Amino acid sequence: MLDCRDPAGWHPLLVLTVEDTLDQAREEIADHPELPRLIADGCARVGDKWESYNDELWEARRWAIGLAKEYAADEGITLVALDDH
């Protein structure tokens, strides 16, 4: 199970999925070819580190999106916020 969670995009936390987090990210970030990979990387880290004290799935997604933004900056990828259009 643990070996297939990253490729499947599912991480232990209520159910943190790459797909749902990507949908949430697209509410604020313009689509970019690297966005799915960056979000997947963020979800993998959050899934390993998150400790939920309540039903905080939205916050977990926010954390993963924030990490994706950091990863993009580290790789020289420019993600454009939707409110910047």
C-alpha positions as semicolon CSV with decimal commas, in nm:
position;residue;x (nm);y (nm);z (nm)
1;M;0,000;0,000;0,000
2;L;0,272;0,249;0,094
3;D;0,465;0,180;-0,226
4;C;0,170;0,273;-0,447
5;R;0,038;0,579;-0,262
6;D;0,264;0,840;-0,429
7;P;0,208;0,717;-0,787
8;A;-0,167;0,690;-0,718
9;G;-0,174;1,043;-0,575
10;W;-0,332;0,930;-0,246
11;H;-0,179;1,013;0,090
12;P;-0,281;0,914;0,445
13;L;-0,490;1,201;0,577
14;L;-0,863;1,182;0,568
15;V;-0,804;1,154;0,196
16;L;-0,554;1,402;0,061
17;T;-0,545;1,355;-0,314
18;V;-0,337;1,521;-0,581
19;E;-0,649;1,567;-0,794
20;D;-0,846;1,755;-0,526
21;T;-0,545;1,963;-0,426
22;L;-0,475;2,047;-0,790
23;D;-0,839;2,158;-0,828
24;Q;-0,801;2,383;-0,524
25;A;-0,468;2,521;-0,653
26;R;-0,629;2,609;-0,985
27;E;-0,867;2,838;-0,797
28;E;-0,572;3,070;-0,735
29;I;-0,289;2,970;-0,973
30;A;-0,300;2,977;-1,352
31;D;-0,243;2,634;-1,501
32;H;0,119;2,545;-1,578
33;P;0,256;2,222;-1,731
34;E;0,460;2,153;-1,415
35;L;0,178;2,228;-1,168
36;P;0,051;1,868;-1,137
37;R;0,401;1,742;-1,053
38;L;0,465;2,023;-0,807
39;I;0,131;1,962;-0,635
40;A;0,204;1,588;-0,623
41;D;0,537;1,661;-0,456
42;G;0,368;1,892;-0,206
43;C;0,102;1,630;-0,127
44;A;0,370;1,366;-0,072
45;R;0,544;1,584;0,186
46;V;0,222;1,691;0,360
47;G;0,101;1,331;0,369
48;D;0,419;1,230;0,552
49;K;0,423;1,526;0,795
50;W;0,059;1,617;0,868
51;E;-0,098;1,562;1,207
52;S;-0,470;1,629;1,195
53;Y;-0,642;1,747;1,509
54;N;-0,972;1,825;1,338
55;D;-1,121;1,794;0,993
56;E;-0,850;2,012;0,839
57;L;-0,827;1,871;0,487
58;W;-0,855;2,219;0,334
59;E;-0,555;2,334;0,540
60;A;-0,356;2,029;0,433
61;R;-0,425;2,117;0,070
62;R;-0,321;2,479;0,138
63;W;0,007;2,353;0,282
64;A;0,068;2,131;-0,023
65;I;-0,008;2,424;-0,256
66;G;0,233;2,644;-0,061
67;L;0,502;2,379;-0,093
68;A;0,435;2,352;-0,466
69;K;0,490;2,728;-0,495
70;E;0,820;2,696;-0,306
71;Y;0,931;2,405;-0,525
72;A;0,843;2,604;-0,838
73;A;1,047;2,903;-0,718
74;D;1,342;2,677;-0,634
75;E;1,328;2,533;-0,988
76;G;1,291;2,870;-1,155
77;I;0,932;2,800;-1,259
78;T;0,698;3,097;-1,258
79;L;0,347;3,022;-1,140
80;V;0,099;3,302;-1,199
81;A;-0,170;3,379;-0,944
82;L;-0,511;3,408;-1,104
83;D;-0,563;3,753;-0,953
84;D;-0,250;3,871;-1,141
85;H;-0,420;3,834;-1,482
